Amino acid sequence: MLPRPMGQIAGMTQPVNTHVLSQRGIASNVVAASTTLLVSDIMQGILNRTGPGAGFTDTWPTADQIIAAMENPQVGDEFSFVYRNGVAFAMTFAAGTGIVSGIGTLGVAASLTRFYSMTILANKRTVIGPVTTTNTTLVLTNVPKATIQQVMPGMGVTGTGIGASAVVLGVSEDAQTGMPFLLSATQ
């Protein structure tokens, strides 16, 4: 678990965000082919990746797995990760379930290092499903009331007619009106 830094503000102990010290561990992954990285690979802070003898794809863990490894994560919290590609072949980045890929080059060229900065978009379990939409509409059906009450922006969505990288952008105040969620993508 990553501990949440605490500090004194107006005489009260409060969680604080600080970038004063960074105590990173170093993980090593020697799988000889494409693989799904372990949460511990990411959470150590630095990953030395060796093993593949050809171009390969590394898939990040799911957002649920990353959130579960953190202590009291809050929306907007950020953490970073250094990926050291120690082989003479390029790594192709693949987002795990619930991960929203950022902009720019996400893969790592042969024998290079990439710095990743990640932001928590939702601190609840990320995947809502299965739900249904038709004809590329953003109106979802088959959403249980208990699910609607737990939905927050940034959560992933799975189901019929829902794109693989769809996330909730917003939730209607009256989620019972037939359009409880605004999705980033469908189909």
Summary of the structure (lengths in Angstrom):
residues: 187
radius of gyration: 18.9
end to end distance: 35.9
largest distance: 56.6
contacts: 506
relative contact order: 0.13
helix: 8%
strand: 35%
